[in-house]
Amino acid sequence: MITMFKIINCLFQYLNNKLYSLRVGHFHPTGVNKFDQLFCRSPQFEKMSGRLEKRGIILVPDKSRLSIGERAFVHLEKDGTGLLVYDPATTPLIDILHESRHIAQIQRMQKSGLLGDKSIYSSKLKPLFERGAYEYELRLGEKFGFARNYKQQLVERINDYYKPSFESGFLKSQYRCHLFKVIEPSLTPKLDRTLLQQRVECGE
């Protein structure tokens, strides 16, 4: 019975992720060429590839491993090896930077001993990982002058993943708040959504 419950739960999470990819697959460009440029053609390709390799990450240029709407994702093998899968024909540098943020989050959890056999795509962890990665993109947008449409989409994705209902339940758990600080040390679990929206207008 327990095994069947786990199978159904995993299937639900898998389908939910697929449907989300279909719903938000389209993304406006950042408006800044070096971030919109294909990763494999970017001047940053060799440098970033080397850095990821030093961190134990294997780059996998394989479109067939991506879902519809996905341009890149991070996957952990059973032996702990990290894979960053991307499509050489469609994945821009900004998406690789987003996924590299996930790698940093995962490695912080591994170092703290809190990751264990937890799935990074579970309903309890994914909102934390995505909020951190999209806020990282938003900071890049403020620094380099990303297009307003792109920054607005970042805010929408943060709100979509890190819903008020999720946040309110999350804040009641001291352990989960500690987990958040391990994943994203520079952020606080309580999200100021008014300030978040104001950041879209930054630099306008």
CNS distance restraints for C-alpha pairs under 8 A (distance, minus, plus):
assign (resid   1 and name CA) (resid   5 and name CA) 6.23 0.50 0.50
assign (resid   2 and name CA) (resid   6 and name CA) 6.28 0.50 0.50
assign (resid   3 and name CA) (resid   7 and name CA) 6.27 0.50 0.50
assign (resid   4 and name CA) (resid   8 and name CA) 6.20 0.50 0.50
assign (resid   5 and name CA) (resid   9 and name CA) 6.06 0.50 0.50
assign (resid   6 and name CA) (resid  10 and name CA) 6.07 0.50 0.50
assign (resid   7 and name CA) (resid  11 and name CA) 6.12 0.50 0.50
assign (resid   8 and name CA) (resid  12 and name CA) 6.12 0.50 0.50
assign (resid   9 and name CA) (resid  13 and name CA) 6.33 0.50 0.50
assign (resid  10 and name CA) (resid  14 and name CA) 6.13 0.50 0.50
assign (resid  11 and name CA) (resid  15 and name CA) 6.17 0.50 0.50
assign (resid  12 and name CA) (resid  16 and name CA) 6.03 0.50 0.50
assign (resid  13 and name CA) (resid  17 and name CA) 6.19 0.50 0.50
assign (resid  13 and name CA) (resid 121 and name CA) 7.91 0.50 0.50
assign (resid  13 and name CA) (resid 122 and name CA) 7.18 0.50 0.50
assign (resid  13 and name CA) (resid 123 and name CA) 7.50 0.50 0.50
assign (resid  14 and name CA) (resid  18 and name CA) 6.34 0.50 0.50
assign (resid  15 and name CA) (resid  19 and name CA) 6.12 0.50 0.50
assign (resid  16 and name CA) (resid  20 and name CA) 6.11 0.50 0.50
assign (resid  17 and name CA) (resid  21 and name CA) 6.22 0.50 0.50
assign (resid  18 and name CA) (resid  22 and name CA) 6.43 0.50 0.50
assign (resid  18 and name CA) (resid  67 and name CA) 6.78 0.50 0.50
assign (resid  18 and name CA) (resid  68 and name CA) 7.63 0.50 0.50
assign (resid  19 and name CA) (resid  23 and name CA) 6.23 0.50 0.50
assign (resid  20 and name CA) (resid  24 and name CA) 6.21 0.50 0.50
assign (resid  20 and name CA) (resid  25 and name CA) 7.98 0.50 0.50
assign (resid  21 and name CA) (resid  25 and name CA) 5.27 0.50 0.50
assign (resid  21 and name CA) (resid  67 and name CA) 7.24 0.50 0.50
assign (resid  21 and name CA) (resid  68 and name CA) 6.53 0.50 0.50
assign (resid  21 and name CA) (resid  69 and name CA) 4.99 0.50 0.50
assign (resid  21 and name CA) (resid  70 and name CA) 6.13 0.50 0.50
assign (resid  22 and name CA) (resid  68 and name CA) 6.17 0.50 0.50
assign (resid  22 and name CA) (resid  69 and name CA) 5.38 0.50 0.50
assign (resid  23 and name CA) (resid  69 and name CA) 7.96 0.50 0.50
assign (resid  24 and name CA) (resid  69 and name CA) 7.09 0.50 0.50
assign (resid  25 and name CA) (resid  68 and name CA) 7.38 0.50 0.50
assign (resid  25 and name CA) (resid  69 and name CA) 3.85 0.50 0.50
assign (resid  25 and name CA) (resid  70 and name CA) 6.36 0.50 0.50
assign (resid  26 and name CA) (resid  69 and name CA) 6.93 0.50 0.50
assign (resid  27 and name CA) (resid 150 and name CA) 7.44 0.50 0.50
assign (resid  27 and name CA) (resid 153 and name CA) 7.67 0.50 0.50
assign (resid  28 and name CA) (resid 149 and name CA) 6.64 0.50 0.50
assign (resid  28 and name CA) (resid 150 and name CA) 5.52 0.50 0.50
assign (resid  28 and name CA) (resid 153 and name CA) 7.96 0.50 0.50
assign (resid  29 and name CA) (resid  36 and name CA) 6.15 0.50 0.50
assign (resid  29 and name CA) (resid 147 and name CA) 7.61 0.50 0.50
assign (resid  29 and name CA) (resid 150 and name CA) 6.40 0.50 0.50
assign (resid  30 and name CA) (resid  35 and name CA) 6.84 0.50 0.50
assign (resid  30 and name CA) (resid  36 and name CA) 6.29 0.50 0.50
assign (resid  30 and name CA) (resid 141 and name CA) 7.78 0.50 0.50
assign (resid  30 and name CA) (resid 146 and name CA) 4.95 0.50 0.50
assign (resid  30 and name CA) (resid 147 and name CA) 5.40 0.50 0.50
assign (resid  30 and name CA) (resid 150 and name CA) 5.48 0.50 0.50
assign (resid  30 and name CA) (resid 151 and name CA) 7.90 0.50 0.50
assign (resid  31 and name CA) (resid  36 and name CA) 7.14 0.50 0.50
assign (resid  31 and name CA) (resid 146 and name CA) 5.62 0.50 0.50
assign (resid  31 and name CA) (resid 147 and name CA) 5.20 0.50 0.50
assign (resid  32 and name CA) (resid  36 and name CA) 6.31 0.50 0.50
assign (resid  32 and name CA) (resid 144 and name CA) 7.57 0.50 0.50
assign (resid  32 and name CA) (resid 145 and name CA) 7.41 0.50 0.50
assign (resid  32 and name CA) (resid 146 and name CA) 6.17 0.50 0.50
assign (resid  32 and name CA) (resid 147 and name CA) 7.79 0.50 0.50
assign (resid  33 and name CA) (resid  37 and name CA) 5.82 0.50 0.50
assign (resid  34 and name CA) (resid  42 and name CA) 7.15 0.50 0.50
assign (resid  34 and name CA) (resid  93 and name CA) 7.40 0.50 0.50
assign (resid  35 and name CA) (resid  92 and name CA) 6.60 0.50 0.50
assign (resid  35 and name CA) (resid  93 and name CA) 5.11 0.50 0.50
assign (resid  35 and name CA) (resid  94 and name CA) 5.00 0.50 0.50
assign (resid  36 and name CA) (resid  92 and name CA) 5.24 0.50 0.50
assign (resid  36 and name CA) (resid  93 and name CA) 6.22 0.50 0.50
assign (resid  36 and name CA) (resid  94 and name CA) 6.50 0.50 0.50
assign (resid  37 and name CA) (resid  41 and name CA) 6.99 0.50 0.50
assign (resid  37 and name CA) (resid  42 and name CA) 6.09 0.50 0.50
assign (resid  37 and name CA) (resid  92 and name CA) 5.24 0.50 0.50
assign (resid  37 and name CA) (resid  93 and name CA) 6.10 0.50 0.50
assign (resid  38 and name CA) (resid  42 and name CA) 6.03 0.50 0.50
assign (resid  38 and name CA) (resid  88 and name CA) 7.16 0.50 0.50
assign (resid  38 and name CA) (resid  89 and name CA) 7.24 0.50 0.50
assign (resid  38 and name CA) (resid  90 and name CA) 6.54 0.50 0.50
assign (resid  38 and name CA) (resid  91 and name CA) 5.66 0.50 0.50
assign (resid  38 and name CA) (resid  92 and name CA) 4.07 0.50 0.50
assign (resid  38 and name CA) (resid  93 and name CA) 5.90 0.50 0.50
assign (resid  39 and name CA) (resid  44 and name CA) 7.57 0.50 0.50
assign (resid  39 and name CA) (resid  45 and name CA) 6.06 0.50 0.50
assign (resid  39 and name CA) (resid  88 and name CA) 7.13 0.50 0.50
assign (resid  39 and name CA) (resid  91 and name CA) 6.12 0.50 0.50
assign (resid  39 and name CA) (resid  92 and name CA) 4.83 0.50 0.50
assign (resid  39 and name CA) (resid  93 and name CA) 4.38 0.50 0.50
assign (resid  39 and name CA) (resid  96 and name CA) 7.21 0.50 0.50
assign (resid  40 and name CA) (resid  45 and name CA) 5.80 0.50 0.50
assign (resid  40 and name CA) (resid  88 and name CA) 5.92 0.50 0.50
assign (resid  41 and name CA) (resid  45 and name CA) 6.82 0.50 0.50
assign (resid  42 and name CA) (resid  93 and name CA) 7.06 0.50 0.50
assign (resid  44 and name CA) (resid  48 and name CA) 5.84 0.50 0.50
assign (resid  45 and name CA) (resid  49 and name CA) 5.86 0.50 0.50
assign (resid  46 and name CA) (resid  50 and name CA) 6.10 0.50 0.50
assign (resid  47 and name CA) (resid  51 and name CA) 6.33 0.50 0.50
assign (resid  48 and name CA) (resid  52 and name CA) 6.09 0.50 0.50
assign (resid  49 and name CA) (resid  53 and name CA) 6.11 0.50 0.50
assign (resid  49 and name CA) (resid  59 and name CA) 7.42 0.50 0.50
assign (resid  50 and name CA) (resid  54 and name CA) 6.25 0.50 0.50
assign (resid  51 and name CA) (resid  55 and name CA) 6.43 0.50 0.50
assign (resid  52 and name CA) (resid  56 and name CA) 6.48 0.50 0.50
assign (resid  52 and name CA) (resid  57 and name CA) 5.19 0.50 0.50
assign (resid  52 and name CA) (resid  58 and name CA) 7.29 0.50 0.50
assign (resid  52 and name CA) (resid  59 and name CA) 7.93 0.50 0.50
assign (resid  52 and name CA) (resid 100 and name CA) 7.92 0.50 0.50
assign (resid  53 and name CA) (resid  57 and name CA) 5.03 0.50 0.50
assign (resid  53 and name CA) (resid  58 and name CA) 6.20 0.50 0.50
assign (resid  53 and name CA) (resid  59 and name CA) 7.95 0.50 0.50
assign (resid  56 and name CA) (resid  81 and name CA) 7.01 0.50 0.50
assign (resid  56 and name CA) (resid  82 and name CA) 6.72 0.50 0.50
assign (resid  57 and name CA) (resid  81 and name CA) 6.90 0.50 0.50
assign (resid  57 and name CA) (resid  82 and name CA) 4.86 0.50 0.50
assign (resid  57 and name CA) (resid  83 and name CA) 5.62 0.50 0.50
assign (resid  57 and name CA) (resid  84 and name CA) 6.84 0.50 0.50
assign (resid  58 and name CA) (resid  81 and name CA) 7.82 0.50 0.50
assign (resid  58 and name CA) (resid  82 and name CA) 6.26 0.50 0.50
assign (resid  58 and name CA) (resid  83 and name CA) 4.86 0.50 0.50
assign (resid  58 and name CA) (resid  84 and name CA) 6.18 0.50 0.50
assign (resid  59 and name CA) (resid  83 and name CA) 5.96 0.50 0.50
assign (resid  59 and name CA) (resid  84 and name CA) 4.94 0.50 0.50
assign (resid  59 and name CA) (resid  85 and name CA) 6.12 0.50 0.50
assign (resid  59 and name CA) (resid  86 and name CA) 7.74 0.50 0.50
assign (resid  60 and name CA) (resid  83 and name CA) 6.63 0.50 0.50
assign (resid  60 and name CA) (resid  84 and name CA) 5.86 0.50 0.50
assign (resid  60 and name CA) (resid  85 and name CA) 4.57 0.50 0.50
assign (resid  60 and name CA) (resid  86 and name CA) 6.29 0.50 0.50
assign (resid  61 and name CA) (resid  85 and name CA) 5.88 0.50 0.50
assign (resid  61 and name CA) (resid  86 and name CA) 5.03 0.50 0.50
assign (resid  61 and name CA) (resid  87 and name CA) 5.45 0.50 0.50
assign (resid  61 and name CA) (resid  88 and name CA) 5.89 0.50 0.50
assign (resid  62 and name CA) (resid  66 and name CA) 7.53 0.50 0.50
assign (resid  62 and name CA) (resid  85 and name CA) 6.38 0.50 0.50
assign (resid  62 and name CA) (resid  86 and name CA) 5.99 0.50 0.50
assign (resid  62 and name CA) (resid  87 and name CA) 5.64 0.50 0.50
assign (resid  62 and name CA) (resid  88 and name CA) 7.61 0.50 0.50
assign (resid  63 and name CA) (resid  85 and name CA) 7.88 0.50 0.50
assign (resid  63 and name CA) (resid  86 and name CA) 6.34 0.50 0.50
assign (resid  63 and name CA) (resid  87 and name CA) 4.62 0.50 0.50
assign (resid  63 and name CA) (resid  88 and name CA) 7.63 0.50 0.50
assign (resid  65 and name CA) (resid  85 and name CA) 7.22 0.50 0.50
assign (resid  66 and name CA) (resid  70 and name CA) 5.74 0.50 0.50
assign (resid  66 and name CA) (resid  71 and name CA) 6.87 0.50 0.50
assign (resid  66 and name CA) (resid  72 and name CA) 6.94 0.50 0.50
assign (resid  66 and name CA) (resid  73 and name CA) 7.68 0.50 0.50
assign (resid  66 and name CA) (resid  85 and name CA) 7.44 0.50 0.50
assign (resid  66 and name CA) (resid  86 and name CA) 7.33 0.50 0.50
assign (resid  66 and name CA) (resid  87 and name CA) 7.83 0.50 0.50
assign (resid  71 and name CA) (resid  86 and name CA) 5.91 0.50 0.50
assign (resid  71 and name CA) (resid  87 and name CA) 6.24 0.50 0.50
assign (resid  71 and name CA) (resid  90 and name CA) 6.72 0.50 0.50
assign (resid  71 and name CA) (resid  91 and name CA) 5.23 0.50 0.50
assign (resid  71 and name CA) (resid  95 and name CA) 7.08 0.50 0.50
assign (resid  72 and name CA) (resid  84 and name CA) 7.04 0.50 0.50
assign (resid  72 and name CA) (resid  85 and name CA) 5.42 0.50 0.50
assign (resid  72 and name CA) (resid  86 and name CA) 4.33 0.50 0.50
assign (resid  72 and name CA) (resid  87 and name CA) 6.93 0.50 0.50
assign (resid  72 and name CA) (resid  91 and name CA) 6.74 0.50 0.50
assign (resid  72 and name CA) (resid  95 and name CA) 6.53 0.50 0.50
assign (resid  72 and name CA) (resid  96 and name CA) 6.97 0.50 0.50
assign (resid  72 and name CA) (resid  99 and name CA) 7.16 0.50 0.50
assign (resid  73 and name CA) (resid  84 and name CA) 5.84 0.50 0.50
assign (resid  73 and name CA) (resid  85 and name CA) 5.47 0.50 0.50
assign (resid  73 and name CA) (resid  86 and name CA) 6.83 0.50 0.50
assign (resid  73 and name CA) (resid  99 and name CA) 6.26 0.50 0.50
assign (resid  74 and name CA) (resid  82 and name CA) 6.98 0.50 0.50
assign (resid  74 and name CA) (resid  83 and name CA) 5.63 0.50 0.50
assign (resid  74 and name CA) (resid  84 and name CA) 4.59 0.50 0.50
assign (resid  74 and name CA) (resid  85 and name CA) 6.32 0.50 0.50
assign (resid  74 and name CA) (resid  99 and name CA) 6.33 0.50 0.50
assign (resid  74 and name CA) (resid 102 and name CA) 7.34 0.50 0.50
assign (resid  74 and name CA) (resid 103 and name CA) 7.29 0.50 0.50
assign (resid  75 and name CA) (resid  82 and name CA) 5.85 0.50 0.50
assign (resid  75 and name CA) (resid  83 and name CA) 5.08 0.50 0.50
assign (resid  75 and name CA) (resid  84 and name CA) 6.47 0.50 0.50
assign (resid  75 and name CA) (resid  85 and name CA) 7.67 0.50 0.50
assign (resid  76 and name CA) (resid  80 and name CA) 5.72 0.50 0.50
assign (resid  76 and name CA) (resid  81 and name CA) 5.70 0.50 0.50
assign (resid  76 and name CA) (resid  82 and name CA) 4.70 0.50 0.50
assign (resid  76 and name CA) (resid  83 and name CA) 6.25 0.50 0.50
assign (resid  77 and name CA) (resid  81 and name CA) 5.16 0.50 0.50
assign (resid  77 and name CA) (resid  82 and name CA) 6.37 0.50 0.50
assign (resid  77 and name CA) (resid  83 and name CA) 7.54 0.50 0.50
assign (resid  82 and name CA) (resid 103 and name CA) 7.98 0.50 0.50
assign (resid  84 and name CA) (resid  99 and name CA) 7.41 0.50 0.50
assign (resid  86 and name CA) (resid  91 and name CA) 6.16 0.50 0.50
assign (resid  87 and name CA) (resid  91 and name CA) 5.32 0.50 0.50
assign (resid  91 and name CA) (resid  95 and name CA) 6.49 0.50 0.50
assign (resid  91 and name CA) (resid  96 and name CA) 7.56 0.50 0.50
assign (resid  92 and name CA) (resid  96 and name CA) 6.96 0.50 0.50
assign (resid  93 and name CA) (resid  97 and name CA) 6.31 0.50 0.50
assign (resid  94 and name CA) (resid  98 and name CA) 6.24 0.50 0.50
assign (resid  94 and name CA) (resid 137 and name CA) 7.92 0.50 0.50
assign (resid  95 and name CA) (resid  99 and name CA) 6.27 0.50 0.50
assign (resid  96 and name CA) (resid 100 and name CA) 5.98 0.50 0.50
assign (resid  97 and name CA) (resid 101 and name CA) 6.33 0.50 0.50
assign (resid  98 and name CA) (resid 102 and name CA) 6.78 0.50 0.50
assign (resid  98 and name CA) (resid 133 and name CA) 5.66 0.50 0.50
assign (resid  98 and name CA) (resid 134 and name CA) 7.21 0.50 0.50
assign (resid  98 and name CA) (resid 136 and name CA) 7.66 0.50 0.50
assign (resid  98 and name CA) (resid 137 and name CA) 6.86 0.50 0.50
assign (resid  99 and name CA) (resid 103 and name CA) 6.40 0.50 0.50
assign (resid  99 and name CA) (resid 133 and name CA) 7.65 0.50 0.50
assign (resid 100 and name CA) (resid 104 and name CA) 6.38 0.50 0.50
assign (resid 101 and name CA) (resid 105 and name CA) 6.29 0.50 0.50
assign (resid 101 and name CA) (resid 132 and name CA) 7.90 0.50 0.50
assign (resid 101 and name CA) (resid 133 and name CA) 5.67 0.50 0.50
assign (resid 101 and name CA) (resid 136 and name CA) 7.65 0.50 0.50
assign (resid 102 and name CA) (resid 106 and name CA) 6.10 0.50 0.50
assign (resid 102 and name CA) (resid 129 and name CA) 6.45 0.50 0.50
assign (resid 102 and name CA) (resid 130 and name CA) 7.95 0.50 0.50
assign (resid 102 and name CA) (resid 133 and name CA) 6.54 0.50 0.50
assign (resid 103 and name CA) (resid 107 and name CA) 6.09 0.50 0.50
assign (resid 104 and name CA) (resid 108 and name CA) 6.14 0.50 0.50
assign (resid 105 and name CA) (resid 109 and name CA) 6.39 0.50 0.50
assign (resid 105 and name CA) (resid 129 and name CA) 7.02 0.50 0.50
assign (resid 105 and name CA) (resid 182 and name CA) 7.95 0.50 0.50
assign (resid 105 and name CA) (resid 183 and name CA) 4.96 0.50 0.50
assign (resid 105 and name CA) (resid 184 and name CA) 6.90 0.50 0.50
assign (resid 106 and name CA) (resid 110 and name CA) 6.17 0.50 0.50
assign (resid 106 and name CA) (resid 115 and name CA) 7.56 0.50 0.50
assign (resid 106 and name CA) (resid 120 and name CA) 7.76 0.50 0.50
assign (resid 106 and name CA) (resid 183 and name CA) 7.35 0.50 0.50
assign (resid 107 and name CA) (resid 111 and name CA) 6.01 0.50 0.50
assign (resid 108 and name CA) (resid 112 and name CA) 6.22 0.50 0.50
assign (resid 108 and name CA) (resid 182 and name CA) 6.47 0.50 0.50
assign (resid 108 and name CA) (resid 183 and name CA) 6.24 0.50 0.50
assign (resid 109 and name CA) (resid 113 and name CA) 6.19 0.50 0.50
assign (resid 109 and name CA) (resid 114 and name CA) 5.35 0.50 0.50
assign (resid 109 and name CA) (resid 115 and name CA) 5.16 0.50 0.50
assign (resid 109 and name CA) (resid 182 and name CA) 6.48 0.50 0.50
assign (resid 109 and name CA) (resid 183 and name CA) 6.33 0.50 0.50
assign (resid 110 and name CA) (resid 114 and name CA) 6.27 0.50 0.50
assign (resid 110 and name CA) (resid 115 and name CA) 5.29 0.50 0.50
assign (resid 110 and name CA) (resid 116 and name CA) 7.33 0.50 0.50
assign (resid 112 and name CA) (resid 182 and name CA) 7.54 0.50 0.50
assign (resid 114 and name CA) (resid 179 and name CA) 7.74 0.50 0.50
assign (resid 118 and name CA) (resid 122 and name CA) 7.63 0.50 0.50
assign (resid 119 and name CA) (resid 125 and name CA) 7.66 0.50 0.50
assign (resid 120 and name CA) (resid 125 and name CA) 5.80 0.50 0.50
assign (resid 120 and name CA) (resid 126 and name CA) 6.09 0.50 0.50
assign (resid 120 and name CA) (resid 129 and name CA) 7.88 0.50 0.50
assign (resid 121 and name CA) (resid 125 and name CA) 6.36 0.50 0.50
assign (resid 121 and name CA) (resid 126 and name CA) 4.98 0.50 0.50
assign (resid 122 and name CA) (resid 126 and name CA) 5.73 0.50 0.50
assign (resid 123 and name CA) (resid 127 and name CA) 7.04 0.50 0.50
assign (resid 124 and name CA) (resid 128 and name CA) 7.69 0.50 0.50
assign (resid 125 and name CA) (resid 129 and name CA) 6.32 0.50 0.50
assign (resid 126 and name CA) (resid 130 and name CA) 5.99 0.50 0.50
assign (resid 126 and name CA) (resid 161 and name CA) 7.73 0.50 0.50
assign (resid 127 and name CA) (resid 131 and name CA) 5.95 0.50 0.50
assign (resid 127 and name CA) (resid 161 and name CA) 4.88 0.50 0.50
assign (resid 127 and name CA) (resid 162 and name CA) 5.23 0.50 0.50
assign (resid 128 and name CA) (resid 132 and name CA) 6.23 0.50 0.50
assign (resid 128 and name CA) (resid 162 and name CA) 7.12 0.50 0.50
assign (resid 128 and name CA) (resid 180 and name CA) 6.66 0.50 0.50
assign (resid 128 and name CA) (resid 183 and name CA) 7.58 0.50 0.50
assign (resid 129 and name CA) (resid 133 and name CA) 6.25 0.50 0.50
assign (resid 129 and name CA) (resid 183 and name CA) 7.26 0.50 0.50
assign (resid 130 and name CA) (resid 134 and name CA) 5.97 0.50 0.50
assign (resid 130 and name CA) (resid 158 and name CA) 7.00 0.50 0.50
assign (resid 130 and name CA) (resid 161 and name CA) 6.87 0.50 0.50
assign (resid 131 and name CA) (resid 135 and name CA) 6.01 0.50 0.50
assign (resid 131 and name CA) (resid 157 and name CA) 7.93 0.50 0.50
assign (resid 131 and name CA) (resid 158 and name CA) 5.12 0.50 0.50
assign (resid 131 and name CA) (resid 161 and name CA) 6.89 0.50 0.50
assign (resid 131 and name CA) (resid 162 and name CA) 6.40 0.50 0.50
assign (resid 132 and name CA) (resid 136 and name CA) 6.15 0.50 0.50
assign (resid 132 and name CA) (resid 183 and name CA) 7.96 0.50 0.50
assign (resid 132 and name CA) (resid 184 and name CA) 6.18 0.50 0.50
assign (resid 132 and name CA) (resid 187 and name CA) 7.73 0.50 0.50
assign (resid 133 and name CA) (resid 137 and name CA) 6.41 0.50 0.50
assign (resid 134 and name CA) (resid 138 and name CA) 6.15 0.50 0.50
assign (resid 134 and name CA) (resid 154 and name CA) 5.87 0.50 0.50
assign (resid 134 and name CA) (resid 155 and name CA) 7.76 0.50 0.50
assign (resid 134 and name CA) (resid 157 and name CA) 7.49 0.50 0.50
assign (resid 134 and name CA) (resid 158 and name CA) 6.46 0.50 0.50
assign (resid 135 and name CA) (resid 139 and name CA) 6.24 0.50 0.50
assign (resid 135 and name CA) (resid 154 and name CA) 7.55 0.50 0.50
assign (resid 135 and name CA) (resid 158 and name CA) 7.58 0.50 0.50
assign (resid 136 and name CA) (resid 140 and name CA) 6.45 0.50 0.50
assign (resid 137 and name CA) (resid 141 and name CA) 6.13 0.50 0.50
assign (resid 137 and name CA) (resid 154 and name CA) 7.55 0.50 0.50
assign (resid 138 and name CA) (resid 142 and name CA) 6.25 0.50 0.50
assign (resid 138 and name CA) (resid 151 and name CA) 6.30 0.50 0.50
assign (resid 138 and name CA) (resid 154 and name CA) 6.71 0.50 0.50
assign (resid 139 and name CA) (resid 143 and name CA) 6.25 0.50 0.50
assign (resid 140 and name CA) (resid 144 and name CA) 5.96 0.50 0.50
assign (resid 140 and name CA) (resid 145 and name CA) 7.92 0.50 0.50
assign (resid 140 and name CA) (resid 146 and name CA) 7.80 0.50 0.50
assign (resid 141 and name CA) (resid 145 and name CA) 5.26 0.50 0.50
assign (resid 141 and name CA) (resid 146 and name CA) 4.49 0.50 0.50
assign (resid 141 and name CA) (resid 147 and name CA) 7.77 0.50 0.50
assign (resid 141 and name CA) (resid 151 and name CA) 6.78 0.50 0.50
assign (resid 142 and name CA) (resid 146 and name CA) 6.84 0.50 0.50
assign (resid 142 and name CA) (resid 199 and name CA) 7.69 0.50 0.50
assign (resid 142 and name CA) (resid 202 and name CA) 6.45 0.50 0.50
assign (resid 142 and name CA) (resid 203 and name CA) 6.90 0.50 0.50
assign (resid 145 and name CA) (resid 203 and name CA) 6.69 0.50 0.50
assign (resid 146 and name CA) (resid 150 and name CA) 6.69 0.50 0.50
assign (resid 146 and name CA) (resid 151 and name CA) 6.75 0.50 0.50
assign (resid 147 and name CA) (resid 151 and name CA) 6.48 0.50 0.50
assign (resid 148 and name CA) (resid 152 and name CA) 6.04 0.50 0.50
assign (resid 148 and name CA) (resid 200 and name CA) 6.22 0.50 0.50
assign (resid 148 and name CA) (resid 201 and name CA) 7.05 0.50 0.50
assign (resid 148 and name CA) (resid 204 and name CA) 7.67 0.50 0.50
assign (resid 149 and name CA) (resid 153 and name CA) 6.28 0.50 0.50
assign (resid 150 and name CA) (resid 154 and name CA) 6.41 0.50 0.50
assign (resid 151 and name CA) (resid 155 and name CA) 6.40 0.50 0.50
assign (resid 151 and name CA) (resid 200 and name CA) 5.49 0.50 0.50
assign (resid 152 and name CA) (resid 156 and name CA) 6.24 0.50 0.50
assign (resid 152 and name CA) (resid 197 and name CA) 7.76 0.50 0.50
assign (resid 152 and name CA) (resid 200 and name CA) 5.86 0.50 0.50
assign (resid 153 and name CA) (resid 157 and name CA) 6.13 0.50 0.50
assign (resid 154 and name CA) (resid 158 and name CA) 6.23 0.50 0.50
assign (resid 155 and name CA) (resid 159 and name CA) 6.24 0.50 0.50
assign (resid 155 and name CA) (resid 196 and name CA) 6.85 0.50 0.50
assign (resid 155 and name CA) (resid 197 and name CA) 6.68 0.50 0.50
assign (resid 155 and name CA) (resid 200 and name CA) 7.67 0.50 0.50
assign (resid 156 and name CA) (resid 160 and name CA) 5.98 0.50 0.50
assign (resid 157 and name CA) (resid 161 and name CA) 6.11 0.50 0.50
assign (resid 158 and name CA) (resid 162 and name CA) 5.67 0.50 0.50
assign (resid 158 and name CA) (resid 163 and name CA) 7.95 0.50 0.50
assign (resid 159 and name CA) (resid 163 and name CA) 5.37 0.50 0.50
assign (resid 159 and name CA) (resid 164 and name CA) 7.80 0.50 0.50
assign (resid 162 and name CA) (resid 166 and name CA) 6.29 0.50 0.50
assign (resid 162 and name CA) (resid 167 and name CA) 6.45 0.50 0.50
assign (resid 163 and name CA) (resid 167 and name CA) 6.16 0.50 0.50
assign (resid 164 and name CA) (resid 168 and name CA) 6.05 0.50 0.50
assign (resid 165 and name CA) (resid 169 and name CA) 6.51 0.50 0.50
assign (resid 166 and name CA) (resid 170 and name CA) 5.98 0.50 0.50
assign (resid 167 and name CA) (resid 171 and name CA) 6.06 0.50 0.50
assign (resid 167 and name CA) (resid 189 and name CA) 7.55 0.50 0.50
assign (resid 167 and name CA) (resid 190 and name CA) 7.06 0.50 0.50
assign (resid 167 and name CA) (resid 191 and name CA) 7.99 0.50 0.50
assign (resid 168 and name CA) (resid 172 and name CA) 6.91 0.50 0.50
assign (resid 169 and name CA) (resid 173 and name CA) 7.40 0.50 0.50
assign (resid 170 and name CA) (resid 176 and name CA) 6.37 0.50 0.50
assign (resid 170 and name CA) (resid 177 and name CA) 7.13 0.50 0.50
assign (resid 171 and name CA) (resid 176 and name CA) 7.47 0.50 0.50
assign (resid 171 and name CA) (resid 177 and name CA) 6.42 0.50 0.50
assign (resid 171 and name CA) (resid 189 and name CA) 6.96 0.50 0.50
assign (resid 171 and name CA) (resid 190 and name CA) 7.30 0.50 0.50
assign (resid 173 and name CA) (resid 177 and name CA) 6.33 0.50 0.50
assign (resid 174 and name CA) (resid 178 and name CA) 6.25 0.50 0.50
assign (resid 175 and name CA) (resid 179 and name CA) 6.16 0.50 0.50
assign (resid 176 and name CA) (resid 180 and name CA) 6.16 0.50 0.50
assign (resid 177 and name CA) (resid 181 and name CA) 6.44 0.50 0.50
assign (resid 177 and name CA) (resid 189 and name CA) 6.28 0.50 0.50
assign (resid 178 and name CA) (resid 182 and name CA) 6.42 0.50 0.50
assign (resid 179 and name CA) (resid 183 and name CA) 6.33 0.50 0.50
assign (resid 180 and name CA) (resid 184 and name CA) 5.93 0.50 0.50
assign (resid 180 and name CA) (resid 185 and name CA) 7.50 0.50 0.50
assign (resid 180 and name CA) (resid 188 and name CA) 7.78 0.50 0.50
assign (resid 180 and name CA) (resid 189 and name CA) 6.49 0.50 0.50
assign (resid 181 and name CA) (resid 185 and name CA) 4.54 0.50 0.50
assign (resid 181 and name CA) (resid 186 and name CA) 7.55 0.50 0.50
assign (resid 181 and name CA) (resid 187 and name CA) 7.12 0.50 0.50
assign (resid 181 and name CA) (resid 188 and name CA) 7.15 0.50 0.50
assign (resid 181 and name CA) (resid 189 and name CA) 7.69 0.50 0.50
assign (resid 191 and name CA) (resid 196 and name CA) 7.98 0.50 0.50
assign (resid 192 and name CA) (resid 196 and name CA) 6.17 0.50 0.50
assign (resid 193 and name CA) (resid 197 and name CA) 6.21 0.50 0.50
assign (resid 194 and name CA) (resid 198 and name CA) 6.35 0.50 0.50
assign (resid 195 and name CA) (resid 199 and name CA) 6.37 0.50 0.50
assign (resid 196 and name CA) (resid 200 and name CA) 7.30 0.50 0.50
assign (resid 197 and name CA) (resid 201 and name CA) 7.63 0.50 0.50
assign (resid 198 and name CA) (resid 202 and name CA) 6.91 0.50 0.50
